[in-house]
Amino acid sequence: MTDDTIIEAVGLEKRFGGAARSFFGKPTVVRAVDGVSFRVARGETFAIVGESGCGKSTLARLLLRLIEPSAGDVIYAGRSVTAASPSELRALRREMQIIFQDPYSSLNPRMTVGQLIAEPIALHGVARGAAVRERVAEMLRLVGLLPEHAERYPHEFSGGQRQRIGIARALASGPKLVIGDEPVSALDVSIRAQVINLLEDLKARLGLTLILVAHDLAVIRHTADRVAVMYLGEIVELAPTDGLYDTPMHPYTRALMQAIPVPRPPVEGQARTKPLLEGDPPSPANPPSGCRFHTRCPHARPRCRTERPALRSVRPGQSAACHFAEEIAAAETAAIALPPASDALRRRLALFAAAQAAPSRATSAKEAPR
Amino acid sequence: MTDAQTAAPTADAAVRAAEALPPRRNRVLAKLLANRMALIGGGIVLTFVLLAVFAPLIAPYDPIKTNFLAIRRPPSELYWLGTDELGRDILSRLLHGARASLAAGVFSVFISVAIGVPVGLIAGWAGGWVDAIISRITDALLACPFLILAIAFAAVLGPSLTNAMIAIGLSAVPIFVRLARGQVIAVRNEDFVEGARAVGLPGPVILARHVAPNVLPPILVQATLTIAEAIIAEASLSFLGLGQQPPSPSWGSMLNAAKNFLDQAPWMSLFPGIAICLVVLGFNLLGDGLRDALDPKEN
């Protein structure tokens, strides 16, 4: 595992602010990322999830050193990113790239698509002279656009196409590690799957390592190998995807899981077994004492208010930062199971299964034009 | 679904390749030429420039020769635009005065843009104490009325048209510093600037290639407006004897002389006034057109 690590965060911290707002005011310090450590293996898809404002985008930017960490270090392929000189950093930029959330503001509106994609190619000397154009065309084809699109401006494209341009620009220098900062959350739902599939396809084809920042657990389930769940600047649970979805150990993760819309909602009268999380996360400028989740945790006990839980291994490969993780998980496993299906639903499901078993006309009709 | 379709090379791919867009510079020019208002503006400016250049050939009379037999004559076939209080032909003075006024407008704005925009870019980009120092100086200069500042500079530099242009240019610098700084701060936080850093571009390149072009449009508009102000400021300086030196004409000095005879000889003020209005309108239309032509989103 150690040899195979491509990037590692060691006690990363980012504090914003610190100067007094007014003459008499106390300085406000926002701990956006507060002591985060993890390792990502080469070729892995690592997901970082959490609510808005939990520091996941800040974490992504810290990994790339787009912002300077207040403490801690990032190790990329054995070298410290935090201590890198400007020239070393430029070399690192070729290896690690980012795909932004908003495809409408992440492309300079005054440059053509070709200029945008050619920029990293020329800067890092991936190609020179006429070969730059060829490489641009190659990148455009790679993401499913046409070489002719190089002459156009970003506003002439749809959101999904723009995100493809963003991906082409990120991949143009031939990076090993790509960080996606919510790469699909600004897109139409109908386009998301395409972009996610494209990313997965490119990952396999180019041998990339992906770090995906997301708040959409459904997207993560299909793509990620491991998931880190963040709450108020800390990682509260770190687990392989299957482990996380099957046996979430931290109460916060459990709450997130329950917030996923299910294809079979409980029938009327059979309300959800647990209420969803209520309220907003507390301000990271003034985080709660002890366990940061205790203000919203349905299982909070006095110890949670005073003692800050460390991220510890609770199951093989799975760590959680909760004093009572095992206890709560054991008590609730039954509760998280889906309620039994109603008679009506069972009948419909039987019909569906029958329709699927038979070679239906609708399916063959869809296949025909190919 | 559109995305999926574009992935496959199809017939309309060939069509799209055929109608591939012309190179960028031609596009800007083509869009400028397709914009009627910009053409009108450009036409007005060009006309005045040509009139100014060829003034000695076109002007029917000597612009500084006085004639006491023809004082304050209304427009007639002999003097198309009338004569002034010393019997000088207004048309001739207007044509010759165009040189001083256009020069005052264009050169002084050129000076203020050349100094103000880079300083503003640096202030907005660097932030911190660099920004604090530049901004405080700018605030101090903006606190003084534009004209007072220009008079002060002109008085220090000494009376001449060149010095008046420098004085006006320097006085307008803070306007551009502040405008450019504000625009940079707005653009600096856009994702694409962070993206440029993620690509590994050095700061100055990001500033020049990604920030500056997005900062330009409001500066262009402000520049055309400031040309108008500069022409009028030159008039005021001329009036105080700090600009164009009499008897050489400028539109401003003509207006200042005419204001004493508003009821006896309205033509003395009317025609220089119209000339100033037209030139300002021309520059504004041209500036608007240029701004739109440079914006790839406008079609």
Interface residues (C-beta under 8 A of the other chain):
Chain A: R61 L64 L66 P86 L89 R90 R93 R94 Q97 I98 F100 Q101 D102 S105 S106 L107 N108 P109 R110 M111 T112 E119 P120 L123 H124 G144 L145 L146 E148 E151 R152 Y153 H155 S158 G160 Q161 R164 G166 R169 A170 S173 S190 I191 Q194
Chain B: M1 T2 D3 A4 T6 A7 P9 A13 R16 A17 A20 L21 R24 E190 D191 F192 E194 G195 A196 R197 A198 V199 G200 L201 P202 R209 H210 P213 N214 L294 D295 P296 K297
